[in-house]
Each structure stands twice: as C-alpha cells, then as structure tokens.
C-alpha cells in the first residue's frame, strides 16, 4: 500500500501525517505546506507533472527497501506532531485573536 497525495494546495497536511502514523509510505506534492510537514519522510513530486508521480509510484512499488525507508521515516516524522501539541498550538492561536 502507498498513499499518494499530490496536492497542489494544502493548509497543513494532516492526511500525510495520518498515513505516516499508520505506517504507509507517502508520495506527496512539493508545494504549499507539504514539504515542511513531510520533511525527508515522503517522496516529494511536482503535482502537475504526471510523470513524476508515475515514477514515484513505480519506484516505491518495486523497491521494498526504499518503501521501508519511507515507512520508518514516516513513523518517526508523525511522532513529531502529537495531537496534544496541535491542540495546544491551535488553542493558543485562538487566545491570541480573541
């Protein structure tokens, strides 16, 4: 299983982190917040270039070692974004604007 999320514009990238936390290797777009959220734990592609997405899918589909590298990196990356931290930071933003 591979999670492909070649989004052109994403507010934060929660679907990417959810896939990583589930141990699924991720291919995602190299735009908006996605490179920052994914870090080195996802295969980044230009979402308007179909050939890049195709190559990434073929690479991860055929290369178990590379797939496992992204799984391990993704699990580690997802641990850097705990729900408690997200809740606290969101609440802080609301307090600042209230």
Beta strands, then each sheet from edge to edge (+ up, - down):
strand 1: 2-5
strand 2: 25-29
strand 3: 43-45
sheet 1: 1+ 2+ 3+
end
